[in-house]
Amino acid sequence: MESGPAIFVGMMFALFGGGLLVWTAVRVRQRQPVADGVSPVASATVATLAAVAALAVGAWCFTRL
């Protein structure tokens, strides 16, 4: 009964983290800003850290099955 919500939440975090990581990598590779009005290095770093954190939470959810 509890594995259903864990799978759903884990998948949502994994999709969000993966999507954010891919989007950030594409923006950095094309030398486009990740966030307007912010240092390119700082915004890419924060976005990457958020993506890795979301992937880690997703992985943690999957270990709770």
MDTraj code that builds the backbone (N, CA, C; nanometers):
import mdtraj as md
import numpy as np

residues = "MET GLU SER GLY PRO ALA ILE PHE VAL GLY MET MET PHE ALA LEU PHE GLY GLY GLY LEU LEU VAL TRP THR ALA VAL ARG VAL ARG GLN ARG GLN PRO VAL ALA ASP GLY VAL SER PRO VAL ALA SER ALA THR VAL ALA THR LEU ALA ALA VAL ALA ALA LEU ALA VAL GLY ALA TRP CYS PHE THR ARG LEU".split()
xyz = np.array([
    [0.0812, -0.1191, 0.0000],
    [0.0000, 0.0000, 0.0000],
    [0.0860, 0.1261, 0.0000],
    [0.1978, 0.1249, 0.0732],
    [0.2813, 0.2427, 0.0803],
    [0.3819, 0.2506, -0.0351],
    [0.3991, 0.1452, -0.1109],
    [0.4967, 0.1493, -0.2191],
    [0.4462, 0.2326, -0.3372],
    [0.3159, 0.2440, -0.3539],
    [0.2605, 0.3246, -0.4635],
    [0.2995, 0.4708, -0.4539],
    [0.2749, 0.5355, -0.3385],
    [0.3167, 0.6751, -0.3259],
    [0.4683, 0.6936, -0.3344],
    [0.5450, 0.5996, -0.2828],
    [0.6913, 0.6108, -0.2896],
    [0.7390, 0.6031, -0.4338],
    [0.6787, 0.5161, -0.5123],
    [0.7155, 0.5058, -0.6535],
    [0.6785, 0.6343, -0.7274],
    [0.5587, 0.6866, -0.7005],
    [0.5136, 0.8090, -0.7670],
    [0.6044, 0.9267, -0.7325],
    [0.6306, 0.9471, -0.6040],
    [0.7130, 1.0605, -0.5619],
    [0.8557, 1.0438, -0.6116],
    [0.9095, 0.9234, -0.6038],
    [1.0441, 0.8988, -0.6539],
    [1.0557, 0.9273, -0.8024],
    [0.9543, 0.8872, -0.8779],
    [0.9562, 0.9122, -1.0219],
    [0.9447, 1.0614, -1.0532],
    [0.8614, 1.1321, -0.9782],
    [0.8474, 1.2763, -1.0017],
    [0.9777, 1.3504, -0.9719],
    [1.0423, 1.3178, -0.8614],
    [1.1701, 1.3810, -0.8296],
    [1.2759, 1.3443, -0.9332],
    [1.2780, 1.2195, -0.9755],
    [1.3764, 1.1770, -1.0747],
    [1.3536, 1.2465, -1.2093],
    [1.2288, 1.2573, -1.2512],
    [1.1990, 1.3266, -1.3775],
    [1.2335, 1.4749, -1.3693],
    [1.1970, 1.5382, -1.2582],
    [1.2279, 1.6797, -1.2430],
    [1.3790, 1.7025, -1.2398],
    [1.4498, 1.6232, -1.1603],
    [1.5950, 1.6388, -1.1501],
    [1.6649, 1.6122, -1.2822],
    [1.6242, 1.5069, -1.3508],
    [1.6839, 1.4762, -1.4798],
    [1.6552, 1.5828, -1.5844],
    [1.5307, 1.6291, -1.5869],
    [1.4945, 1.7344, -1.6817],
    [1.5689, 1.8641, -1.6547],
    [1.5793, 1.9015, -1.5284],
    [1.6513, 2.0237, -1.4929],
    [1.7989, 2.0116, -1.5251],
    [1.8558, 1.8952, -1.5019],
    [1.9978, 1.8745, -1.5313],
    [2.0239, 1.8820, -1.6815],
    [1.9386, 1.8196, -1.7615],
    [1.9547, 1.8245, -1.9073],
    [1.9349, 1.9667, -1.9585],
    [1.8317, 2.0364, -1.9081],
    [1.8039, 2.1731, -1.9522],
    [1.9201, 2.2655, -1.9175],
    [1.9745, 2.2513, -1.7982],
    [2.0870, 2.3343, -1.7569],
    [2.2089, 2.3065, -1.8436],
    [2.2350, 2.1801, -1.8713],
    [2.3506, 2.1451, -1.9546],
    [2.3364, 2.2020, -2.0955],
    [2.2174, 2.1967, -2.1508],
    [2.1952, 2.2510, -2.2855],
    [2.2151, 2.4019, -2.2861],
    [2.1607, 2.4701, -2.1848],
    [2.1754, 2.6158, -2.1782],
    [2.3217, 2.6566, -2.1618],
    [2.3949, 2.5855, -2.0793],
    [2.5358, 2.6179, -2.0576],
    [2.6163, 2.5889, -2.1838],
    [2.5875, 2.4768, -2.2484],
    [2.6614, 2.4416, -2.3696],
    [2.6382, 2.5418, -2.4824],
    [2.5163, 2.5979, -2.4907],
    [2.4850, 2.6968, -2.5931],
    [2.5230, 2.8384, -2.5499],
    [2.5842, 2.8505, -2.4338],
    [2.6255, 2.9792, -2.3765],
    [2.5094, 3.0766, -2.3623],
    [2.3956, 3.0252, -2.3231],
    [2.2774, 3.1067, -2.2959],
    [2.2587, 3.1150, -2.1446],
    [2.1945, 3.2209, -2.0970],
    [2.1777, 3.2325, -1.9515],
    [2.0812, 3.1278, -1.8967],
    [2.1142, 3.0774, -1.7797],
    [2.0261, 2.9827, -1.7124],
    [1.9155, 3.0596, -1.6413],
    [1.9491, 3.1767, -1.5861],
    [1.8524, 3.2650, -1.5216],
    [1.8857, 3.4084, -1.5607],
    [1.7846, 3.4886, -1.5879],
    [1.8072, 3.6271, -1.6270],
    [1.8490, 3.7119, -1.5075],
    [1.9465, 3.7986, -1.5303],
    [1.9883, 3.8930, -1.4291],
    [2.0766, 3.8354, -1.3202],
    [2.1274, 3.7152, -1.3390],
    [2.2112, 3.6503, -1.2389],
    [2.3409, 3.6089, -1.3076],
    [2.4465, 3.5998, -1.2298],
    [2.5742, 3.5542, -1.2832],
    [2.5573, 3.4176, -1.3498],
    [2.6098, 3.3996, -1.4702],
    [2.5941, 3.2703, -1.5386],
    [2.6521, 3.1530, -1.4599],
    [2.7640, 3.1746, -1.3949],
    [2.8260, 3.0664, -1.3183],
    [2.7412, 3.0323, -1.1960],
    [2.6936, 3.1358, -1.1271],
    [2.6127, 3.1120, -1.0065],
    [2.4812, 3.0434, -1.0411],
    [2.4142, 3.0888, -1.1468],
    [2.2852, 3.0289, -1.1814],
    [2.3016, 2.8843, -1.2290],
    [2.4065, 2.8564, -1.3040],
    [2.4301, 2.7192, -1.3483],
    [2.4642, 2.6297, -1.2299],
    [2.5395, 2.6834, -1.1354],
    [2.5763, 2.6048, -1.0172],
    [2.4550, 2.5729, -0.9320],
    [2.3714, 2.6729, -0.9071],
    [2.2522, 2.6514, -0.8241],
    [2.1557, 2.5551, -0.8928],
    [2.1373, 2.5708, -1.0232],
    [2.0472, 2.4810, -1.0959],
    [2.1005, 2.3375, -1.0951],
    [2.2301, 2.3219, -1.1092],
    [2.2891, 2.1879, -1.1059],
    [2.2750, 2.1251, -0.9678],
    [2.2994, 2.2028, -0.8637],
    [2.2840, 2.1516, -0.7272],
    [2.1386, 2.1121, -0.6985],
    [2.0441, 2.1918, -0.7459],
    [1.9027, 2.1589, -0.7269],
    [1.8666, 2.0303, -0.8021],
    [1.9208, 2.0138, -0.9218],
    [1.8925, 1.8933, -0.9995],
    [1.9513, 1.7693, -0.9321],
    [2.0732, 1.7815, -0.8831],
    [2.1362, 1.6676, -0.8161],
    [2.0619, 1.6350, -0.6869],
    [2.0180, 1.7379, -0.6148],
    [1.9420, 1.7136, -0.4918],
    [1.8093, 1.6435, -0.5225],
    [1.7406, 1.6849, -0.6290],
    [1.6150, 1.6195, -0.6663],
    [1.6386, 1.4747, -0.7072],
    [1.7469, 1.4493, -0.7795],
    [1.7788, 1.3110, -0.8161],
    [1.8119, 1.2283, -0.6922],
    [1.8799, 1.2884, -0.5958],
    [1.9126, 1.2161, -0.4725],
    [1.7872, 1.1833, -0.3927],
    [1.6935, 1.2771, -0.3847],
    [1.5673, 1.2511, -0.3132],
    [1.4878, 1.1423, -0.3859],
    [1.4878, 1.1464, -0.5184],
    [1.4202, 1.0420, -0.5949],
    [1.4811, 0.9056, -0.5701],
    [1.6135, 0.8990, -0.5671],
    [1.6811, 0.7720, -0.5390],
    [1.6514, 0.7255, -0.3974],
    [1.6472, 0.8184, -0.3042],
    [1.6158, 0.7827, -0.1654],
    [1.4740, 0.7252, -0.1564],
    [1.3804, 0.7844, -0.2292],
    [1.2424, 0.7336, -0.2294],
    [1.2378, 0.5903, -0.2827],
    [1.3174, 0.5628, -0.3867],
    [1.3177, 0.4282, -0.4433],
    [1.3808, 0.3269, -0.3484],
    [1.4707, 0.3715, -0.2616],
    [1.5312, 0.2775, -0.1673],
    [1.4342, 0.2428, -0.0534],
    [1.3277, 0.3180, -0.0386],
    [1.2303, 0.2957, 0.0682],
    [1.1207, 0.1982, 0.0288],
    [1.1305, 0.1364, -0.0868],
    [1.0259, 0.0431, -0.1305],
    [1.0271, -0.0845, -0.0538],
])
top = md.Topology()
chain = top.add_chain()
for i, resn in enumerate(residues, 1):
    res = top.add_residue(resn, chain, resSeq=i)
    for name in ("N", "CA", "C"):
        top.add_atom(name, md.element.get_by_symbol(name[0]), res)
traj = md.Trajectory(xyz[None], top)
